[in-house]
Amino acid sequence: MISTGGSWSVVVLVGAFGLQFFTAILTYGTGFIHLSLLEVYKESDATTSIVGSLFINLMSVTGPLTSYIIDRIGCRVTASLGGVLLAVGLIGSHFASSLWALIVTYGIISGLGIGLALIPCPVSVGFAFPKHSGIAMGITTAGVGMGMLASGPIMQYLLDTYGLRGTFLLSAAIASHTIPCGMLLRTPHSKIQKQGKTEERFAYLKTYLTLLKTPAYMCVLLGAVLWNIAYAVIMIHLPNYVVLSGSSRKEASFLFTVIGIGTVLSRIVIGLAIGPNGLDPLLLNFGLSACMGALIVTFPLFVNLSSGPMVFASLYGIYSGGLLVFTVPLCLEIVGARRLNSAIGLWFLLIGLGSLTGPPLIGLVYDITGSFGLSYILSGFCVLLAALLTLVATFWRKLLKNVEEVSPNAEFQLSKECNFTDQDRELSPREQLDKLITEKKMNLHN
């Protein structure tokens, strides 16, 4: 894929924002769906958590598959197809008669749909704004915050007015709005990319193995896995936790509105801060992770206070919101634009595996102990460990700075200066620069 450039880049941004907004209404309403499922089906918290955990995390697990589909049919068709699948799964959930049927319709079918709809967003935005990916991702992911603002009141109103089955049906209507948004994600394919379609079938496997050998990328990726465990836990279990601690359901739904406000502000500010000649995204990622981990660990100490959940929601929105902005900028900086699609696919796969297991495990801890306190302490320590791994990545990156710094868009610039083969284009920008310098020296010597 190549940079779209021109006014259509703004259209891509609008489409990605819309996809994030409408899917966020559904994903951040999972906690309220979880409460209703507990009341209707009377299963254990751990078993019931599987439904919501699949719904919000299966999109991540299918990351490499989605990136492969994107490479074959493009971001626009992939996202639109995901919107259709998401709506079909929610309609099927309206007719589901058991919790296990919901695992298939709501968890698996709709979960796959969200993955196909959402993963094209960072890929298309990354190619549309290669030099300003930070602020572009900040604006795009602000759609998640706006969706979170609306999610709690909307989902609680639908459940109170139409019940669980009616909520699934009306959620399908919300999901249908993702289809036209996906049709806006037009990113042209370059000649190089089209030639790549005829290469060997396992080319992607080679690319992923190369990514796994990049220490800085793996440290950041493992950190993302850990903080997403806590992220998924809070999405599903926060309403239940605060209700059991004395808050009403309306107060619990308002918490996501407060989180959404902090998220929107945080993502826009962080996006501006890591723009060209801006602050170091790795160090910012470390700071936000450390603050988020400390907040979650201490939450059980003040959850019973009258204003405790509101304070938590305000700070959590600020700290957690900024972390999602770093996906594209960090991938561009560490592995380069050529591997952006594969890097994002692997990123979503691993964080999905982590966050997929988090809510059921935390639900199991609650079933055994009868309290969410220990669960939140464990989740907080996962985020603190993520901050430590990000800090390690900054030192590993310093070892690679043996050549002049390269911009994220350097691959497009360097390819004009050097006769790169298809194999050369698989190199990172820094490796391409090494090759260019070597060729220049040889030419001068000759």
C-alpha positions in Angstrom: 0.0 0.0 0.0 1.1 3.6 -0.6 0.2 6.9 1.0 -3.2 8.2 -0.3 -2.2 11.8 0.0 -4.5 14.7 -0.9 -8.0 15.3 0.4 -9.0 11.6 0.4 -6.7 11.1 3.4 -9.3 13.2 5.4 -12.1 10.9 4.1 -10.1 7.9 5.4 -9.8 9.6 8.7 -13.6 10.2 8.9 -14.3 6.6 8.0 -11.9 5.3 10.6 -13.3 7.6 13.3 -16.8 6.4 12.5 -15.8 2.8 12.7 -14.2 3.4 16.1 -17.2 5.3 17.4 -20.0 2.8 16.5 -18.0 -0.3 17.5 -17.0 1.4 20.8 -20.7 1.8 21.7 -21.1 -2.0 21.4 -17.8 -3.1 23.0 -18.0 -0.8 26.0 -21.5 -1.9 26.6 -20.3 -5.4 27.1 -20.1 -4.9 30.9 -23.9 -4.2 31.0 -24.6 -7.1 28.8 -22.6 -9.2 31.2 -24.7 -8.1 34.1 -27.9 -9.0 32.2 -26.5 -12.4 31.2 -25.7 -13.2 34.9 -29.3 -12.4 35.8 -31.0 -14.3 32.9 -28.9 -17.5 32.7 -27.7 -17.8 36.3 -24.3 -19.2 35.3 -21.0 -18.6 37.2 -19.2 -15.3 36.6 -16.2 -17.1 35.0 -18.5 -19.0 32.5 -20.6 -15.9 31.7 -17.4 -13.9 31.1 -16.5 -16.1 28.2 -19.3 -14.5 26.1 -18.1 -10.9 26.5 -14.5 -11.8 26.4 -14.8 -13.4 23.0 -16.8 -10.5 21.7 -14.3 -7.8 22.6 -11.1 -9.8 22.1 -11.6 -12.2 19.2 -11.0 -9.2 16.9 -7.4 -9.1 18.2 -6.8 -12.9 18.0 -7.7 -12.8 14.3 -5.2 -10.0 13.7 -2.8 -11.8 11.3 -5.7 -13.3 9.4 -7.3 -9.9 9.0 -4.0 -8.3 7.9 -3.7 -11.1 5.2 -7.2 -10.4 4.0 -6.5 -6.6 3.9 -3.5 -7.3 1.7 -5.6 -9.3 -0.7 -8.8 -7.3 -0.9 -7.9 -3.9 0.7 -9.0 -2.0 3.8 -12.4 -0.9 2.4 -13.8 -4.3 1.5 -12.5 -5.9 4.6 -14.0 -3.3 7.0 -17.4 -3.4 5.2 -17.4 -7.1 5.3 -16.7 -6.9 9.0 -19.7 -4.6 9.5 -22.0 -7.1 7.8 -20.6 -10.0 10.0 -21.0 -7.9 13.1 -24.7 -7.1 12.4 -25.5 -10.7 11.5 -24.0 -12.0 14.7 -26.0 -9.5 16.8 -29.2 -10.4 14.9 -28.5 -14.1 15.6 -28.0 -13.3 19.3 -31.6 -12.0 19.4 -32.8 -15.5 18.6 -30.3 -17.4 20.8 -31.9 -19.5 23.5 -28.9 -20.4 25.7 -25.6 -19.0 26.9 -23.7 -21.4 24.7 -25.6 -20.2 21.6 -24.6 -16.7 22.5 -21.0 -17.7 22.6 -21.3 -18.6 18.9 -23.5 -15.6 17.8 -22.4 -12.8 20.1 -19.0 -14.0 21.0 -17.5 -15.6 17.8 -19.5 -14.3 14.8 -19.8 -10.7 16.1 -16.3 -10.8 17.5 -14.9 -11.8 14.1 -16.9 -9.0 12.6 -15.4 -6.4 14.9 -11.9 -7.6 14.0 -12.5 -7.3 10.3 -14.1 -3.8 10.8 -11.5 -2.3 13.2 -8.1 -3.6 12.2 -8.2 -1.8 8.8 -8.5 1.5 10.7 -4.9 1.8 12.0 -3.5 0.3 8.7 -5.4 2.7 6.5 -4.6 5.7 8.7 -1.0 4.7 8.9 -0.6 4.8 5.1 -2.8 7.9 4.7 -0.7 9.9 7.2 2.8 8.4 7.3 4.4 11.6 8.6 1.6 12.5 11.1 0.5 9.1 12.3 0.4 10.3 15.9 -2.2 13.0 15.6 -4.1 11.0 13.0 -4.3 8.0 15.4 -5.2 10.4 18.2 -8.2 11.7 16.2 -9.2 8.2 15.0 -9.1 6.6 18.5 -10.9 9.7 19.9 -13.9 8.0 18.2 -13.5 5.2 20.8 -13.8 7.8 23.5 -16.9 9.4 21.9 -18.4 5.9 21.6 -17.6 5.3 25.3 -19.4 8.5 26.2 -22.6 7.3 24.6 -22.2 3.6 25.4 -23.2 3.4 29.1 -26.4 5.5 28.8 -27.5 3.9 25.5 -26.9 0.3 26.6 -28.6 0.8 30.0 -31.6 2.5 28.3 -31.9 -0.3 25.8 -31.7 -3.0 28.4 -34.3 -1.3 30.7 -36.7 -0.6 27.8 -36.4 -3.5 25.5 -34.7 -6.3 27.5 -31.7 -8.4 26.6 -33.1 -9.7 23.3 -34.3 -6.3 22.1 -31.0 -4.8 23.0 -29.2 -7.3 20.7 -31.5 -6.5 17.8 -31.1 -2.7 18.2 -27.3 -3.2 18.6 -27.4 -4.8 15.2 -28.9 -1.5 13.9 -26.0 0.4 15.4 -23.5 -2.0 14.0 -24.9 -1.5 10.4 -23.5 2.0 10.5 -20.0 0.5 10.3 -20.7 -0.7 6.7 -20.7 2.8 5.0 -17.9 3.9 7.3 -15.8 1.0 6.1 -16.4 1.9 2.4 -14.5 5.2 3.0 -11.2 3.4 3.8 -9.8 3.6 0.3 -6.0 3.0 0.3 -4.4 2.4 -3.2 -2.1 -0.5 -3.7 1.3 0.1 -5.2 2.8 -1.9 -8.0 5.2 -3.5 -5.5 2.3 -4.7 -3.4 0.5 -6.1 -6.4 3.6 -8.0 -7.4 3.8 -9.4 -3.9 0.5 -11.2 -4.4 2.2 -13.6 -6.7 5.0 -14.5 -4.2 5.1 -17.7 -2.2 2.2 -18.4 0.1 4.2 -18.3 3.3 5.8 -14.9 2.8 3.8 -13.5 5.7 5.3 -16.2 8.0 8.8 -15.0 7.1 7.7 -11.4 7.9 6.3 -12.4 11.3 9.5 -14.3 12.2 11.5 -11.2 11.4 9.3 -9.2 13.7 9.7 -11.7 16.5 13.5 -11.2 16.2 13.2 -7.4 16.8 13.8 -7.1 20.6 12.4 -3.5 21.0 9.2 -4.4 19.2 8.7 -7.6 21.2 9.2 -5.7 24.5 6.6 -3.1 23.6 4.3 -5.9 22.2 4.5 -8.0 25.4 3.8 -4.8 27.4 0.7 -4.2 25.3 -0.4 -7.8 26.0 -0.2 -7.2 29.8 -2.0 -3.9 29.9 -4.7 -5.2 27.7 -5.5 -7.9 30.2 -6.4 -5.2 32.7 -8.2 -3.2 30.0 -10.5 -6.1 29.1 -11.1 -6.9 32.7 -12.3 -3.3 33.4 -14.5 -3.3 30.3 -16.4 -6.3 31.5 -16.2 -6.4 35.3 -16.2 -2.7 36.3 -20.0 -2.3 36.3 -20.4 -5.5 38.4 -17.6 -4.4 40.8 -19.0 -1.0 41.5 -22.6 -2.3 41.8 -21.5 -4.9 44.3 -19.7 -2.1 46.2 -22.8 -0.1 46.6 -23.3 2.0 43.4 -26.5 1.9 41.4 -26.6 0.7 37.8 -27.2 4.2 36.5 -24.1 5.4 38.4 -22.1 2.5 36.9 -23.2 3.4 33.4 -22.2 7.0 34.0 -18.7 5.9 34.9 -18.1 4.9 31.2 -19.2 8.4 30.2 -16.6 9.9 32.5 -14.0 7.5 31.2 -14.9 8.5 27.7 -14.4 12.2 28.4 -10.9 11.5 29.7 -10.2 9.2 26.8 -11.1 11.8 24.1 -9.0 14.5 25.7 -6.0 12.2 26.3 -5.9 10.7 22.8 -6.0 14.1 21.1 -3.3 15.6 23.4 -1.1 12.5 23.1 -1.5 12.5 19.3 -0.3 16.1 19.2 2.6 15.4 21.6 4.1 12.6 19.5 3.8 14.3 16.2 6.9 15.3 14.1 9.7 16.6 16.4 7.5 15.8 19.3 8.0 13.8 22.5 9.3 10.2 22.6 6.4 7.8 22.2 8.2 5.0 24.1 8.8 7.2 27.2 5.2 8.5 27.1 3.9 4.9 26.8 6.0 4.0 29.9 4.6 6.9 31.9 1.0 6.3 31.1 1.3 2.5 31.8 3.0 3.2 35.1 0.3 5.6 36.2 -2.5 3.3 35.0 -1.0 0.3 36.8 -0.7 2.2 40.1 -4.3 3.4 39.8 -5.7 -0.1 39.3 -3.7 -1.6 42.1 -5.0 1.0 44.6 -8.6 1.1 43.4 -9.9 -1.5 45.9 -8.7 0.9 48.7 -11.2 3.6 47.7 -13.9 1.8 45.7 -16.3 2.0 48.6 -16.0 5.7 49.0 -18.9 7.8 47.6 -16.7 9.6 45.1 -14.1 6.7 44.7 -15.5 5.2 41.5 -15.8 8.6 39.9 -12.2 9.5 40.7 -11.0 6.2 39.3 -13.0 6.7 36.1 -11.6 10.2 35.5 -8.0 9.1 35.9 -8.4 5.8 34.2 -9.8 7.5 31.1 -6.8 9.8 30.9 -4.2 7.1 31.4 -5.7 4.2 29.4 -7.0 6.4 26.5 -3.5 7.6 25.5 -2.1 4.0 25.3 -4.1 3.1 22.2 -2.7 6.0 20.3 0.8 4.5 20.3 0.0 1.4 18.1 0.8 2.9 14.7 3.6 5.4 15.8 5.5 2.7 17.7 5.2 0.1 14.9 6.4 2.7 12.3 9.3 3.8 14.4 10.5 0.3 15.4 9.8 -1.9 12.3 9.1 0.7 9.5 6.2 1.3 7.1 6.9 -1.7 4.9 6.0 -4.1 7.7 3.3 -1.9 9.2 0.4 -4.2 8.1 2.1 -7.4 9.5 3.2 -5.6 12.7 -0.3 -4.4 13.5 -1.7 -7.9 12.7 0.8 -9.5 15.1 0.1 -6.8 17.7 -3.6 -7.5 17.7 -3.1 -11.2 17.8 -1.0 -11.3 20.9 -2.9 -8.6 22.8 -6.1 -10.5 22.0 -4.7 -13.8 23.4 -3.9 -11.9 26.6 -7.1 -10.0 27.0 -9.2 -13.0 25.9 -8.0 -15.0 29.0 -8.1 -12.0 31.4 -11.9 -11.6 32.1 -12.6 -15.3 32.6 -9.6 -15.7 34.9 -10.6 -12.7 36.9 -14.2 -14.0 37.1 -12.8 -17.3 38.4 -10.9 -15.4 41.1 -14.1 -13.7 42.1 -16.0 -16.9 42.2 -13.4 -18.4 44.5 -12.7 -15.4 46.8 -16.1 -13.6 46.6 -14.3 -10.3 46.0 -12.9 -8.3 43.1 -10.2 -6.7 45.3 -7.6 -9.3 44.6 -8.5 -9.4 40.9 -7.9 -5.7 40.5 -4.6 -5.8 42.3 -3.4 -8.6 40.0 -4.6 -6.7 37.0 -2.7 -3.6 38.2 0.5 -5.5 38.6 0.2 -6.7 35.0 0.1 -3.1 33.8 3.1 -2.1 36.0 5.1 -5.0 34.4 4.0 -3.6 31.0 5.5 -0.3 32.0 8.8 -2.0 32.9 9.0 -3.8 29.6 8.4 -0.5 27.7 11.3 1.0 29.7 13.5 -1.9 28.7 12.6 -1.3 25.1 13.9 2.3 25.3 17.4 0.9 26.2 17.3 -1.7 23.5 16.4 0.9 21.0 19.5 3.0 22.0 21.7 0.1 21.0 20.3 0.4 17.4 21.2 4.1 17.0 24.5 3.5 15.3 23.3 5.4 12.2 21.5 8.6 11.6 17.8 8.7 12.7 15.4 7.8 9.9 11.8 9.2 9.5 8.9 6.7 9.4 8.4 7.6 5.7 12.0 6.9 4.9 11.3 3.7 2.9 9.5 5.7 0.2 12.4 8.2 0.1 15.2 5.7 0.2 13.7 3.6 -2.6 14.2 6.5 -4.9 17.9 6.8 -4.0 18.8 3.1 -4.2 18.0 0.3 -6.6 16.2 -1.9 -4.1 15.0 -5.4 -4.9 11.8 -6.9 -3.4 14.0 -8.5 -0.7 15.6 -5.2 0.1 12.2 -3.6 0.7 11.6 -6.1 3.5 14.3 -4.3 5.4 13.5 -1.7 8.1 14.2 2.0 7.2 17.4 1.9 9.3 18.6 -1.2 7.5 17.8 0.4 4.1 19.8 3.4 5.1 22.8 1.2 5.9 22.5 -0.4 2.4 22.3 3.1 0.8 25.4 4.3 2.6 27.3 1.2 1.6 26.4 1.7 -2.1 27.3 5.4 -1.9 30.7 4.5 -0.5 31.3 1.9 -3.2 30.4 4.4 -5.9 32.8 6.9 -4.5 35.5 4.3 -4.3 35.0 3.2 -7.9 
